Amino acid sequence: MQDHLRRFKAGIFQALAHPTRIAMIELLRDEGEVPVSRIYEQLGLEQANASQHLAILRAKQIVVGRKEGNQVFYSLRDSIIGKVLNLMRQYFQAHLNEALELLKDFNLEEGGQK
């Protein structure tokens, strides 16, 4: 069972392993259901490129599409994935702050040795 769960997690992280797909998830997290045209326009993507990324997110069941007339609307399957990205931002900020503190300490030490 643990192996299946680890494979599932790895698959999700593989789907998240591209900045464009993360940007898509953040857009859907922030705006809810949006037409596919807004996704590629807002992110500055070619339609074909956006479709390829959305296919990967759909395959991992991260996003869902709903067709209405000739438009397709996308949304997150579950808002938890948006929370995961929020946690990753917090993780980045925490470690960025640590690195900045180390740099500040290093600069103070270097300044004192001159």
C-alpha positions in Angstrom: 0.0 0.0 0.0 2.8 2.4 0.9 4.4 1.8 -2.5 1.2 2.7 -4.3 0.8 5.9 -2.3 4.4 6.9 -3.0 3.9 6.3 -6.7 0.7 8.4 -6.6 2.6 11.3 -4.9 5.5 11.0 -7.4 3.0 11.2 -10.3 1.5 14.4 -8.8 4.9 15.9 -8.3 5.9 15.0 -11.8 2.8 16.8 -13.1 3.7 19.8 -11.0 7.3 19.8 -12.2 6.9 22.5 -14.8 6.5 26.2 -14.1 3.7 26.6 -16.7 1.6 23.9 -15.1 2.2 25.5 -11.7 1.1 28.9 -13.2 -2.1 27.2 -14.5 -2.9 25.7 -11.2 -2.3 29.0 -9.4 -4.6 30.8 -11.9 -7.3 28.2 -11.3 -6.7 28.4 -7.6 -7.1 32.2 -7.6 -9.9 32.6 -10.2 -11.9 29.3 -10.0 -13.4 27.9 -13.2 -12.0 29.7 -16.3 -12.3 29.2 -20.0 -9.3 27.7 -21.7 -8.8 30.8 -23.8 -8.2 32.9 -20.6 -5.6 30.4 -19.5 -3.4 30.7 -22.6 -4.0 34.4 -23.0 -3.3 35.3 -19.4 -0.2 33.1 -19.3 1.0 34.1 -22.7 1.0 30.6 -24.2 0.2 29.2 -27.6 -3.0 27.3 -27.7 -1.3 24.0 -28.5 1.2 24.4 -25.7 -1.5 25.2 -23.2 -3.5 22.1 -24.4 -0.4 19.9 -23.9 0.1 21.1 -20.3 -3.6 20.8 -19.5 -3.6 17.2 -20.8 -0.9 16.3 -18.3 -2.9 18.0 -15.5 -6.1 16.2 -16.6 -4.3 12.8 -16.8 -3.2 13.2 -13.2 -6.8 14.4 -12.3 -5.5 17.7 -11.0 -7.8 19.7 -13.2 -11.2 19.0 -14.7 -12.7 20.3 -17.9 -16.3 21.2 -18.6 -17.6 21.8 -22.1 -20.2 24.4 -22.7 -21.1 25.0 -26.3 -17.8 25.4 -28.1 -15.9 26.5 -25.0 -14.1 24.4 -22.4 -13.9 25.6 -18.9 -11.2 24.3 -16.5 -11.1 24.2 -12.7 -9.1 22.4 -10.0 -10.5 19.0 -9.2 -9.8 19.7 -5.5 -8.7 22.9 -3.8 -6.2 21.0 -1.8 -3.7 21.2 -4.6 -3.8 25.0 -4.4 -3.1 24.7 -0.7 -0.1 22.5 -1.5 1.3 25.3 -3.7 0.7 27.8 -0.9 2.7 25.6 1.5 5.5 25.4 -1.1 5.5 29.3 -1.2 5.8 29.4 2.6 8.6 26.8 2.5 10.4 28.9 -0.2 10.0 32.1 1.9 11.2 30.4 5.1 14.4 29.2 3.4 14.9 32.4 1.5 14.7 34.3 4.7 17.3 31.9 6.2 19.6 32.4 3.2 19.2 36.2 3.4 20.1 36.1 7.1 23.2 34.1 6.4 24.2 36.5 3.6 23.7 39.5 6.0 25.8 37.8 8.6 28.5 37.0 6.1 28.5 40.6 4.8 28.8 41.9 8.4 31.7 39.5 9.0 33.4 40.5 5.8 32.9 44.2 6.5 34.5 43.8 10.0 37.6 42.1 8.6 38.6 44.8 6.2 
